[in-house]
Amino acid sequence: MNVHLGQTFDNFVAELIATGLYQSQSEVIREGLRLLKEKEDLRKAKLAELRREIQLGLDSGAAEPLDMEAIISEAAREI
């Protein structure tokens, strides 16, 4: 695979290698892709959870209008 990163990212990769934290361009790119995969996996998990919650709401049936007078009366009785 041959990838052109552009000058900004080329410089960034070189800086990371110069710190000694990474030994090669490939290590830097792998780490970046690993982080991107983590982010994507988290996004997918959040989306799946949101879809589950939406389905729970849909399965709970239609919403009914609230009787505010009854709610206020009940709250007053509890005080």
PDB file with SEQRES, HELIX, SHEET and CRYST1 records, atoms N, CA, C and O in Angstrom:
SEQRES   1 A   79  MET ASN VAL HIS LEU GLY GLN THR PHE ASP ASN PHE VAL          
SEQRES   2 A   79  ALA GLU LEU ILE ALA THR GLY LEU TYR GLN SER GLN SER          
SEQRES   3 A   79  GLU VAL ILE ARG GLU GLY LEU ARG LEU LEU LYS GLU LYS          
SEQRES   4 A   79  GLU ASP LEU ARG LYS ALA LYS LEU ALA GLU LEU ARG ARG          
SEQRES   5 A   79  GLU ILE GLN LEU GLY LEU ASP SER GLY ALA ALA GLU PRO          
SEQRES   6 A   79  LEU ASP MET GLU ALA ILE ILE SER GLU ALA ALA ARG GLU          
SEQRES   7 A   79  ILE                                                          
HELIX    1 AA1 GLN A    7  ALA A   18  1                                  12    
HELIX    2 AA2 GLN A   25  ASP A   59  1                                  35    
HELIX    3 AA3 MET A   68  GLU A   78  1                                  11    
CRYST1    1.000    1.000    1.000  90.00  90.00  90.00 P 1           1          
ATOM      1  N   MET A   1       0.852  -1.165   0.000  1.00  0.00           N  
ATOM      2  CA  MET A   1       0.000   0.000   0.000  1.00  0.00           C  
ATOM      3  C   MET A   1       0.901   1.232   0.000  1.00  0.00           C  
ATOM      4  O   MET A   1       1.849   1.324   0.780  1.00  0.00           O  
ATOM      5  N   ASN A   2       0.600   2.146  -0.857  1.00  0.00           N  
ATOM      6  CA  ASN A   2       1.349   3.389  -0.935  1.00  0.00           C  
ATOM      7  C   ASN A   2       0.385   4.525  -0.622  1.00  0.00           C  
ATOM      8  O   ASN A   2      -0.640   4.677  -1.287  1.00  0.00           O  
ATOM      9  N   VAL A   3       0.715   5.325   0.394  1.00  0.00           N  
ATOM     10  CA  VAL A   3      -0.198   6.368   0.846  1.00  0.00           C  
ATOM     11  C   VAL A   3       0.522   7.705   0.870  1.00  0.00           C  
ATOM     12  O   VAL A   3       1.647   7.809   1.358  1.00  0.00           O  
ATOM     13  N   HIS A   4      -0.137   8.724   0.340  1.00  0.00           N  
ATOM     14  CA  HIS A   4       0.399  10.085   0.408  1.00  0.00           C  
ATOM     15  C   HIS A   4      -0.334  10.808   1.533  1.00  0.00           C  
ATOM     16  O   HIS A   4      -1.552  10.976   1.475  1.00  0.00           O  
ATOM     17  N   LEU A   5       0.402  11.235   2.556  1.00  0.00           N  
ATOM     18  CA  LEU A   5      -0.214  11.861   3.721  1.00  0.00           C  
ATOM     19  C   LEU A   5      -0.279  13.378   3.633  1.00  0.00           C  
ATOM     20  O   LEU A   5      -1.077  14.006   4.329  1.00  0.00           O  
ATOM     21  N   GLY A   6       0.533  13.957   2.805  1.00  0.00           N  
ATOM     22  CA  GLY A   6       0.610  15.414   2.757  1.00  0.00           C  
ATOM     23  C   GLY A   6       1.686  15.895   3.721  1.00  0.00           C  
ATOM     24  O   GLY A   6       2.070  15.183   4.648  1.00  0.00           O  
ATOM     25  N   GLN A   7       2.162  17.102   3.491  1.00  0.00           N  
ATOM     26  CA  GLN A   7       3.299  17.630   4.244  1.00  0.00           C  
ATOM     27  C   GLN A   7       3.031  17.712   5.747  1.00  0.00           C  
ATOM     28  O   GLN A   7       3.903  17.381   6.551  1.00  0.00           O  
ATOM     29  N   THR A   8       1.849  18.145   6.124  1.00  0.00           N  
ATOM     30  CA  THR A   8       1.537  18.292   7.553  1.00  0.00           C  
ATOM     31  C   THR A   8       1.667  16.967   8.285  1.00  0.00           C  
ATOM     32  O   THR A   8       2.317  16.893   9.327  1.00  0.00           O  
ATOM     33  N   PHE A   9       1.051  15.919   7.743  1.00  0.00           N  
ATOM     34  CA  PHE A   9       1.115  14.615   8.403  1.00  0.00           C  
ATOM     35  C   PHE A   9       2.488  13.972   8.249  1.00  0.00           C  
ATOM     36  O   PHE A   9       2.945  13.271   9.151  1.00  0.00           O  
ATOM     37  N   ASP A  10       3.149  14.202   7.117  1.00  0.00           N  
ATOM     38  CA  ASP A  10       4.528  13.708   6.969  1.00  0.00           C  
ATOM     39  C   ASP A  10       5.409  14.273   8.083  1.00  0.00           C  
ATOM     40  O   ASP A  10       6.187  13.548   8.702  1.00  0.00           O  
ATOM     41  N   ASN A  11       5.276  15.573   8.327  1.00  0.00           N  
ATOM     42  CA  ASN A  11       6.060  16.216   9.391  1.00  0.00           C  
ATOM     43  C   ASN A  11       5.689  15.651  10.763  1.00  0.00           C  
ATOM     44  O   ASN A  11       6.565  15.406  11.593  1.00  0.00           O  
ATOM     45  N   PHE A  12       4.411  15.448  10.997  1.00  0.00           N  
ATOM     46  CA  PHE A  12       3.949  14.919  12.278  1.00  0.00           C  
ATOM     47  C   PHE A  12       4.503  13.520  12.522  1.00  0.00           C  
ATOM     48  O   PHE A  12       4.965  13.210  13.621  1.00  0.00           O  
ATOM     49  N   VAL A  13       4.454  12.681  11.498  1.00  0.00           N  
ATOM     50  CA  VAL A  13       4.993  11.320  11.615  1.00  0.00           C  
ATOM     51  C   VAL A  13       6.486  11.379  11.923  1.00  0.00           C  
ATOM     52  O   VAL A  13       6.978  10.646  12.781  1.00  0.00           O  
ATOM     53  N   ALA A  14       7.196  12.244  11.230  1.00  0.00           N  
ATOM     54  CA  ALA A  14       8.641  12.387  11.460  1.00  0.00           C  
ATOM     55  C   ALA A  14       8.924  12.849  12.894  1.00  0.00           C  
ATOM     56  O   ALA A  14       9.866  12.372  13.526  1.00  0.00           O  
ATOM     57  N   GLU A  15       8.109  13.774  13.405  1.00  0.00           N  
ATOM     58  CA  GLU A  15       8.278  14.241  14.789  1.00  0.00           C  
ATOM     59  C   GLU A  15       8.076  13.097  15.778  1.00  0.00           C  
ATOM     60  O   GLU A  15       8.835  12.961  16.737  1.00  0.00           O  
ATOM     61  N   LEU A  16       7.062  12.282  15.548  1.00  0.00           N  
ATOM     62  CA  LEU A  16       6.790  11.161  16.454  1.00  0.00           C  
ATOM     63  C   LEU A  16       7.931  10.149  16.447  1.00  0.00           C  
ATOM     64  O   LEU A  16       8.304   9.617  17.493  1.00  0.00           O  
ATOM     65  N   ILE A  17       8.476   9.888  15.276  1.00  0.00           N  
ATOM     66  CA  ILE A  17       9.609   8.960  15.176  1.00  0.00           C  
ATOM     67  C   ILE A  17      10.829   9.556  15.882  1.00  0.00           C  
ATOM     68  O   ILE A  17      11.579   8.841  16.546  1.00  0.00           O  
ATOM     69  N   ALA A  18      11.021  10.863  15.736  1.00  0.00           N  
ATOM     70  CA  ALA A  18      12.170  11.534  16.357  1.00  0.00           C  
ATOM     71  C   ALA A  18      12.116  11.468  17.883  1.00  0.00           C  
ATOM     72  O   ALA A  18      13.155  11.522  18.541  1.00  0.00           O  
ATOM     73  N   THR A  19      10.928  11.352  18.443  1.00  0.00           N  
ATOM     74  CA  THR A  19      10.817  11.252  19.910  1.00  0.00           C  
ATOM     75  C   THR A  19      11.301   9.902  20.412  1.00  0.00           C  
ATOM     76  O   THR A  19      11.598   9.750  21.597  1.00  0.00           O  
ATOM     77  N   GLY A  20      11.381   8.925  19.525  1.00  0.00           N  
ATOM     78  CA  GLY A  20      11.784   7.578  19.912  1.00  0.00           C  
ATOM     79  C   GLY A  20      10.621   6.705  20.339  1.00  0.00           C  
ATOM     80  O   GLY A  20      10.797   5.517  20.610  1.00  0.00           O  
ATOM     81  N   LEU A  21       9.437   7.286  20.400  1.00  0.00           N  
ATOM     82  CA  LEU A  21       8.255   6.522  20.795  1.00  0.00           C  
ATOM     83  C   LEU A  21       7.885   5.497  19.724  1.00  0.00           C  
ATOM     84  O   LEU A  21       7.383   4.416  20.031  1.00  0.00           O  
ATOM     85  N   TYR A  22       8.134   5.845  18.484  1.00  0.00           N  
ATOM     86  CA  TYR A  22       7.864   4.949  17.357  1.00  0.00           C  
ATOM     87  C   TYR A  22       9.155   4.747  16.581  1.00  0.00           C  
ATOM     88  O   TYR A  22       9.993   5.645  16.492  1.00  0.00           O  
ATOM     89  N   GLN A  23       9.300   3.546  16.019  1.00  0.00           N  
ATOM     90  CA  GLN A  23      10.526   3.220  15.297  1.00  0.00           C  
ATOM     91  C   GLN A  23      10.404   3.434  13.791  1.00  0.00           C  
ATOM     92  O   GLN A  23      11.412   3.533  13.091  1.00  0.00           O  
ATOM     93  N   SER A  24       9.169   3.507  13.294  1.00  0.00           N  
ATOM     94  CA  SER A  24       8.998   3.616  11.841  1.00  0.00           C  
ATOM     95  C   SER A  24       7.684   4.314  11.505  1.00  0.00           C  
ATOM     96  O   SER A  24       6.808   4.495  12.351  1.00  0.00           O  
ATOM     97  N   GLN A  25       7.584   4.694  10.248  1.00  0.00           N  
ATOM     98  CA  GLN A  25       6.341   5.283   9.755  1.00  0.00           C  
ATOM     99  C   GLN A  25       5.194   4.287   9.890  1.00  0.00           C  
ATOM    100  O   GLN A  25       4.072   4.660  10.232  1.00  0.00           O  
ATOM    101  N   SER A  26       5.485   3.026   9.621  1.00  0.00           N  
ATOM    102  CA  SER A  26       4.446   1.994   9.706  1.00  0.00           C  
ATOM    103  C   SER A  26       3.877   1.893  11.118  1.00  0.00           C  
ATOM    104  O   SER A  26       2.668   1.734  11.288  1.00  0.00           O  
ATOM    105  N   GLU A  27       4.734   1.982  12.128  1.00  0.00           N  
ATOM    106  CA  GLU A  27       4.253   1.930  13.516  1.00  0.00           C  
ATOM    107  C   GLU A  27       3.312   3.094  13.808  1.00  0.00           C  
ATOM    108  O   GLU A  27       2.273   2.915  14.444  1.00  0.00           O  
ATOM    109  N   VAL A  28       3.673   4.273  13.346  1.00  0.00           N  
ATOM    110  CA  VAL A  28       2.838   5.455  13.576  1.00  0.00           C  
ATOM    111  C   VAL A  28       1.488   5.276  12.893  1.00  0.00           C  
ATOM    112  O   VAL A  28       0.444   5.538  13.491  1.00  0.00           O  
ATOM    113  N   ILE A  29       1.512   4.835  11.652  1.00  0.00           N  
ATOM    114  CA  ILE A  29       0.266   4.658  10.898  1.00  0.00           C  
ATOM    115  C   ILE A  29      -0.595   3.576  11.534  1.00  0.00           C  
ATOM    116  O   ILE A  29      -1.810   3.741  11.642  1.00  0.00           O  
ATOM    117  N   ARG A  30       0.017   2.466  11.960  1.00  0.00           N  
ATOM    118  CA  ARG A  30      -0.753   1.399  12.626  1.00  0.00           C  
ATOM    119  C   ARG A  30      -1.421   1.915  13.897  1.00  0.00           C  
ATOM    120  O   ARG A  30      -2.587   1.619  14.160  1.00  0.00           O  
ATOM    121  N   GLU A  31      -0.673   2.687  14.681  1.00  0.00           N  
ATOM    122  CA  GLU A  31      -1.239   3.248  15.916  1.00  0.00           C  
ATOM    123  C   GLU A  31      -2.399   4.189  15.595  1.00  0.00           C  
ATOM    124  O   GLU A  31      -3.434   4.158  16.261  1.00  0.00           O  
ATOM    125  N   GLY A  32      -2.222   5.014  14.585  1.00  0.00           N  
ATOM    126  CA  GLY A  32      -3.302   5.914  14.173  1.00  0.00           C  
ATOM    127  C   GLY A  32      -4.533   5.150  13.720  1.00  0.00           C  
ATOM    128  O   GLY A  32      -5.659   5.516  14.058  1.00  0.00           O  
ATOM    129  N   LEU A  33      -4.319   4.090  12.955  1.00  0.00           N  
ATOM    130  CA  LEU A  33      -5.448   3.281  12.489  1.00  0.00           C  
ATOM    131  C   LEU A  33      -6.105   2.526  13.640  1.00  0.00           C  
ATOM    132  O   LEU A  33      -7.321   2.340  13.650  1.00  0.00           O  
ATOM    133  N   ARG A  34      -5.298   2.089  14.610  1.00  0.00           N  
ATOM    134  CA  ARG A  34      -5.862   1.416  15.781  1.00  0.00           C  
ATOM    135  C   ARG A  34      -6.790   2.370  16.538  1.00  0.00           C  
ATOM    136  O   ARG A  34      -7.886   1.987  16.947  1.00  0.00           O  
ATOM    137  N   LEU A  35      -6.340   3.614  16.722  1.00  0.00           N  
ATOM    138  CA  LEU A  35      -7.159   4.608  17.406  1.00  0.00           C  
ATOM    139  C   LEU A  35      -8.422   4.929  16.612  1.00  0.00           C  
ATOM    140  O   LEU A  35      -9.499   5.088  17.187  1.00  0.00           O  
ATOM    141  N   LEU A  36      -8.287   5.022  15.300  1.00  0.00           N  
ATOM    142  CA  LEU A  36      -9.446   5.277  14.448  1.00  0.00           C  
ATOM    143  C   LEU A  36     -10.445   4.130  14.533  1.00  0.00           C  
ATOM    144  O   LEU A  36     -11.655   4.356  14.565  1.00  0.00           O  
ATOM    145  N   LYS A  37      -9.934   2.890  14.568  1.00  0.00           N  
ATOM    146  CA  LYS A  37     -10.814   1.729  14.696  1.00  0.00           C  
ATOM    147  C   LYS A  37     -11.546   1.752  16.036  1.00  0.00           C  
ATOM    148  O   LYS A  37     -12.740   1.457  16.093  1.00  0.00           O  
ATOM    149  N   GLU A  38     -10.833   2.102  17.122  1.00  0.00           N  
ATOM    150  CA  GLU A  38     -11.482   2.219  18.436  1.00  0.00           C  
ATOM    151  C   GLU A  38     -12.613   3.239  18.386  1.00  0.00           C  
ATOM    152  O   GLU A  38     -13.707   2.999  18.896  1.00  0.00           O  
ATOM    153  N   LYS A  39     -12.332   4.373  17.767  1.00  0.00           N  
ATOM    154  CA  LYS A  39     -13.340   5.431  17.660  1.00  0.00           C  
ATOM    155  C   LYS A  39     -14.539   4.945  16.855  1.00  0.00           C  
ATOM    156  O   LYS A  39     -15.683   5.192  17.235  1.00  0.00           O  
ATOM    157  N   GLU A  40     -14.286   4.260  15.753  1.00  0.00           N  
ATOM    158  CA  GLU A  40     -15.367   3.753  14.903  1.00  0.00           C  
ATOM    159  C   GLU A  40     -16.167   2.678  15.633  1.00  0.00           C  
ATOM    160  O   GLU A  40     -17.395   2.653  15.544  1.00  0.00           O  
ATOM    161  N   ASP A  41     -15.482   1.790  16.354  1.00  0.00           N  
ATOM    162  CA  ASP A  41     -16.179   0.755  17.124  1.00  0.00           C  
ATOM    163  C   ASP A  41     -17.079   1.387  18.182  1.00  0.00           C  
ATOM    164  O   ASP A  41     -18.204   0.935  18.393  1.00  0.00           O  
ATOM    165  N   LEU A  42     -16.587   2.430  18.843  1.00  0.00           N  
ATOM    166  CA  LEU A  42     -17.385   3.126  19.851  1.00  0.00           C  
ATOM    167  C   LEU A  42     -18.591   3.804  19.212  1.00  0.00           C  
ATOM    168  O   LEU A  42     -19.691   3.769  19.764  1.00  0.00           O  
ATOM    169  N   ARG A  43     -18.389   4.420  18.053  1.00  0.00           N  
ATOM    170  CA  ARG A  43     -19.497   5.066  17.340  1.00  0.00           C  
ATOM    171  C   ARG A  43     -20.570   4.047  16.996  1.00  0.00           C  
ATOM    172  O   ARG A  43     -21.761   4.302  17.171  1.00  0.00           O  
ATOM    173  N   LYS A  44     -20.136   2.878  16.501  1.00  0.00           N  
ATOM    174  CA  LYS A  44     -21.091   1.826  16.148  1.00  0.00           C  
ATOM    175  C   LYS A  44     -21.842   1.324  17.373  1.00  0.00           C  
ATOM    176  O   LYS A  44     -23.045   1.074  17.305  1.00  0.00           O  
ATOM    177  N   ALA A  45     -21.141   1.174  18.488  1.00  0.00           N  
ATOM    178  CA  ALA A  45     -21.784   0.707  19.726  1.00  0.00           C  
ATOM    179  C   ALA A  45     -22.809   1.727  20.216  1.00  0.00           C  
ATOM    180  O   ALA A  45     -23.905   1.356  20.637  1.00  0.00           O  
ATOM    181  N   LYS A  46     -22.456   3.005  20.162  1.00  0.00           N  
ATOM    182  CA  LYS A  46     -23.394   4.052  20.583  1.00  0.00           C  
ATOM    183  C   LYS A  46     -24.618   4.081  19.678  1.00  0.00           C  
ATOM    184  O   LYS A  46     -25.742   4.251  20.151  1.00  0.00           O  
ATOM    185  N   LEU A  47     -24.400   3.917  18.383  1.00  0.00           N  
ATOM    186  CA  LEU A  47     -25.513   3.903  17.438  1.00  0.00           C  
ATOM    187  C   LEU A  47     -26.424   2.708  17.695  1.00  0.00           C  
ATOM    188  O   LEU A  47     -27.647   2.845  17.656  1.00  0.00           O  
ATOM    189  N   ALA A  48     -25.846   1.546  17.955  1.00  0.00           N  
ATOM    190  CA  ALA A  48     -26.644   0.354  18.249  1.00  0.00           C  
ATOM    191  C   ALA A  48     -27.457   0.561  19.525  1.00  0.00           C  
ATOM    192  O   ALA A  48     -28.627   0.181  19.580  1.00  0.00           O  
ATOM    193  N   GLU A  49     -26.850   1.160  20.552  1.00  0.00           N  
ATOM    194  CA  GLU A  49     -27.560   1.437  21.806  1.00  0.00           C  
ATOM    195  C   GLU A  49     -28.699   2.423  21.570  1.00  0.00           C  
ATOM    196  O   GLU A  49     -29.795   2.246  22.102  1.00  0.00           O  
ATOM    197  N   LEU A  50     -28.448   3.447  20.784  1.00  0.00           N  
ATOM    198  CA  LEU A  50     -29.485   4.423  20.459  1.00  0.00           C  
ATOM    199  C   LEU A  50     -30.645   3.755  19.733  1.00  0.00           C  
ATOM    200  O   LEU A  50     -31.809   4.028  20.026  1.00  0.00           O  
ATOM    201  N   ARG A  51     -30.325   2.886  18.793  1.00  0.00           N  
ATOM    202  CA  ARG A  51     -31.386   2.170  18.068  1.00  0.00           C  
ATOM    203  C   ARG A  51     -32.192   1.279  19.008  1.00  0.00           C  
ATOM    204  O   ARG A  51     -33.413   1.187  18.880  1.00  0.00           O  
ATOM    205  N   ARG A  52     -31.507   0.613  19.966  1.00  0.00           N  
ATOM    206  CA  ARG A  52     -32.222  -0.211  20.953  1.00  0.00           C  
ATOM    207  C   ARG A  52     -33.164   0.647  21.791  1.00  0.00           C  
ATOM    208  O   ARG A  52     -34.311   0.269  22.029  1.00  0.00           O  
ATOM    209  N   GLU A  53     -32.679   1.791  22.233  1.00  0.00           N  
ATOM    210  CA  GLU A  53     -33.499   2.685  23.055  1.00  0.00           C  
ATOM    211  C   GLU A  53     -34.692   3.222  22.264  1.00  0.00           C  
ATOM    212  O   GLU A  53     -35.798   3.323  22.795  1.00  0.00           O  
ATOM    213  N   ILE A  54     -34.469   3.561  21.014  1.00  0.00           N  
ATOM    214  CA  ILE A  54     -35.573   4.021  20.164  1.00  0.00           C  
ATOM    215  C   ILE A  54     -36.612   2.920  20.022  1.00  0.00           C  
ATOM    216  O   ILE A  54     -37.813   3.176  20.112  1.00  0.00           O  
ATOM    217  N   GLN A  55     -36.150   1.692  19.799  1.00  0.00           N  
ATOM    218  CA  GLN A  55     -37.084   0.575  19.649  1.00  0.00           C  
ATOM    219  C   GLN A  55     -37.871   0.346  20.933  1.00  0.00           C  
ATOM    220  O   GLN A  55     -39.068   0.063  20.881  1.00  0.00           O  
ATOM    221  N   LEU A  56     -37.214   0.464  22.086  1.00  0.00           N  
ATOM    222  CA  LEU A  56     -37.925   0.344  23.362  1.00  0.00           C  
ATOM    223  C   LEU A  56     -39.025   1.394  23.467  1.00  0.00           C  
ATOM    224  O   LEU A  56     -40.131   1.101  23.921  1.00  0.00           O  
ATOM    225  N   GLY A  57     -38.721   2.601  23.050  1.00  0.00           N  
ATOM    226  CA  GLY A  57     -39.723   3.666  23.064  1.00  0.00           C  
ATOM    227  C   GLY A  57     -40.878   3.360  22.136  1.00  0.00           C  
ATOM    228  O   GLY A  57     -42.040   3.554  22.492  1.00  0.00           O  
ATOM    229  N   LEU A  58     -40.559   2.882  20.946  1.00  0.00           N  
ATOM    230  CA  LEU A  58     -41.617   2.532  19.993  1.00  0.00           C  
ATOM    231  C   LEU A  58     -42.464   1.377  20.509  1.00  0.00           C  
ATOM    232  O   LEU A  58     -43.685   1.373  20.355  1.00  0.00           O  
ATOM    233  N   ASP A  59     -41.805   0.395  21.125  1.00  0.00           N  
ATOM    234  CA  ASP A  59     -42.521  -0.773  21.637  1.00  0.00           C  
ATOM    235  C   ASP A  59     -43.395  -0.439  22.847  1.00  0.00           C  
ATOM    236  O   ASP A  59     -44.317  -1.190  23.169  1.00  0.00           O  
ATOM    237  N   SER A  60     -43.117   0.667  23.513  1.00  0.00           N  
ATOM    238  CA  SER A  60     -43.883   1.013  24.716  1.00  0.00           C  
ATOM    239  C   SER A  60     -45.273   1.536  24.390  1.00  0.00           C  
ATOM    240  O   SER A  60     -46.089   1.731  25.290  1.00  0.00           O  
ATOM    241  N   GLY A  61     -45.543   1.761  23.133  1.00  0.00           N  
ATOM    242  CA  GLY A  61     -46.880   2.198  22.734  1.00  0.00           C  
ATOM    243  C   GLY A  61     -46.966   3.707  22.595  1.00  0.00           C  
ATOM    244  O   GLY A  61     -46.014   4.447  22.842  1.00  0.00           O  
ATOM    245  N   ALA A  62     -48.147   4.119  22.191  1.00  0.00           N  
ATOM    246  CA  ALA A  62     -48.369   5.542  21.949  1.00  0.00           C  
ATOM    247  C   ALA A  62     -48.410   6.307  23.267  1.00  0.00           C  
ATOM    248  O   ALA A  62     -48.888   5.806  24.285  1.00  0.00           O  
ATOM    249  N   ALA A  63     -47.907   7.505  23.221  1.00  0.00           N  
ATOM    250  CA  ALA A  63     -47.955   8.367  24.402  1.00  0.00           C  
ATOM    251  C   ALA A  63     -49.379   8.861  24.595  1.00  0.00           C  
ATOM    252  O   ALA A  63     -50.122   9.072  23.637  1.00  0.00           O  
ATOM    253  N   GLU A  64     -49.737   9.037  25.850  1.00  0.00           N  
ATOM    254  CA  GLU A  64     -51.069   9.549  26.158  1.00  0.00           C  
ATOM    255  C   GLU A  64     -50.924  10.947  26.732  1.00  0.00           C  
ATOM    256  O   GLU A  64     -49.917  11.260  27.368  1.00  0.00           O  
ATOM    257  N   PRO A  65     -51.928  11.791  26.508  1.00  0.00           N  
ATOM    258  CA  PRO A  65     -51.849  13.145  27.067  1.00  0.00           C  
ATOM    259  C   PRO A  65     -51.804  13.097  28.595  1.00  0.00           C  
ATOM    260  O   PRO A  65     -52.422  12.233  29.218  1.00  0.00           O  
ATOM    261  N   LEU A  66     -51.082  14.015  29.177  1.00  0.00           N  
ATOM    262  CA  LEU A  66     -50.992  14.102  30.631  1.00  0.00           C  
ATOM    263  C   LEU A  66     -52.159  14.917  31.173  1.00  0.00           C  
ATOM    264  O   LEU A  66     -52.563  15.917  30.581  1.00  0.00           O  
ATOM    265  N   ASP A  67     -52.688  14.479  32.295  1.00  0.00           N  
ATOM    266  CA  ASP A  67     -53.738  15.220  32.993  1.00  0.00           C  
ATOM    267  C   ASP A  67     -53.044  16.065  34.052  1.00  0.00           C  
ATOM    268  O   ASP A  67     -52.787  15.595  35.160  1.00  0.00           O  
ATOM    269  N   MET A  68     -52.743  17.306  33.710  1.00  0.00           N  
ATOM    270  CA  MET A  68     -51.973  18.162  34.596  1.00  0.00           C  
ATOM    271  C   MET A  68     -52.700  18.425  35.910  1.00  0.00           C  
ATOM    272  O   MET A  68     -52.060  18.524  36.957  1.00  0.00           O  
ATOM    273  N   GLU A  69     -54.011  18.538  35.874  1.00  0.00           N  
ATOM    274  CA  GLU A  69     -54.758  18.766  37.117  1.00  0.00           C  
ATOM    275  C   GLU A  69     -54.572  17.590  38.070  1.00  0.00           C  
ATOM    276  O   GLU A  69     -54.387  17.790  39.271  1.00  0.00           O  
ATOM    277  N   ALA A  70     -54.620  16.368  37.548  1.00  0.00           N  
ATOM    278  CA  ALA A  70     -54.437  15.181  38.382  1.00  0.00           C  
ATOM    279  C   ALA A  70     -53.011  15.125  38.928  1.00  0.00           C  
ATOM    280  O   ALA A  70     -52.804  14.743  40.079  1.00  0.00           O  
ATOM    281  N   ILE A  71     -52.047  15.497  38.125  1.00  0.00           N  
ATOM    282  CA  ILE A  71     -50.649  15.490  38.557  1.00  0.00           C  
ATOM    283  C   ILE A  71     -50.440  16.507  39.678  1.00  0.00           C  
ATOM    284  O   ILE A  71     -49.780  16.214  40.675  1.00  0.00           O  
ATOM    285  N   ILE A  72     -51.006  17.704  39.507  1.00  0.00           N  
ATOM    286  CA  ILE A  72     -50.871  18.748  40.530  1.00  0.00           C  
ATOM    287  C   ILE A  72     -51.574  18.328  41.815  1.00  0.00           C  
ATOM    288  O   ILE A  72     -51.051  18.535  42.910  1.00  0.00           O  
ATOM    289  N   SER A  73     -52.759  17.737  41.681  1.00  0.00           N  
ATOM    290  CA  SER A  73     -53.499  17.275  42.863  1.00  0.00           C  
ATOM    291  C   SER A  73     -52.713  16.203  43.605  1.00  0.00           C  
ATOM    292  O   SER A  73     -52.629  16.234  44.833  1.00  0.00           O  
ATOM    293  N   GLU A  74     -52.141  15.264  42.877  1.00  0.00           N  
ATOM    294  CA  GLU A  74     -51.359  14.195  43.504  1.00  0.00           C  
ATOM    295  C   GLU A  74     -50.129  14.766  44.203  1.00  0.00           C  
ATOM    296  O   GLU A  74     -49.788  14.351  45.310  1.00  0.00           O  
ATOM    297  N   ALA A  75     -49.474  15.710  43.557  1.00  0.00           N  
ATOM    298  CA  ALA A  75     -48.296  16.335  44.159  1.00  0.00           C  
ATOM    299  C   ALA A  75     -48.680  17.086  45.431  1.00  0.00           C  
ATOM    300  O   ALA A  75     -47.948  17.050  46.420  1.00  0.00           O  
ATOM    301  N   ALA A  76     -49.817  17.759  45.408  1.00  0.00           N  
ATOM    302  CA  ALA A  76     -50.274  18.507  46.583  1.00  0.00           C  
ATOM    303  C   ALA A  76     -50.581  17.559  47.734  1.00  0.00           C  
ATOM    304  O   ALA A  76     -50.312  17.887  48.890  1.00  0.00           O  
ATOM    305  N   ARG A  77     -51.140  16.390  47.438  1.00  0.00           N  
ATOM    306  CA  ARG A  77     -51.456  15.409  48.480  1.00  0.00           C  
ATOM    307  C   ARG A  77     -50.184  14.854  49.110  1.00  0.00           C  
ATOM    308  O   ARG A  77     -50.180  14.514  50.293  1.00  0.00           O  
ATOM    309  N   GLU A  78     -49.113  14.760  48.343  1.00  0.00           N  
ATOM    310  CA  GLU A  78     -47.866  14.183  48.843  1.00  0.00           C  
ATOM    311  C   GLU A  78     -47.071  15.163  49.700  1.00  0.00           C  
ATOM    312  O   GLU A  78     -46.145  14.766  50.406  1.00  0.00           O  
ATOM    313  N   ILE A  79     -47.427  16.420  49.639  1.00  0.00           N  
ATOM    314  CA  ILE A  79     -46.673  17.433  50.402  1.00  0.00           C  
ATOM    315  C   ILE A  79     -47.104  17.465  51.844  1.00  0.00           C  
ATOM    316  O   ILE A  79     -46.577  18.255  52.628  1.00  0.00           O  
TER     317      ILE A  79                                                      
END                                                                             
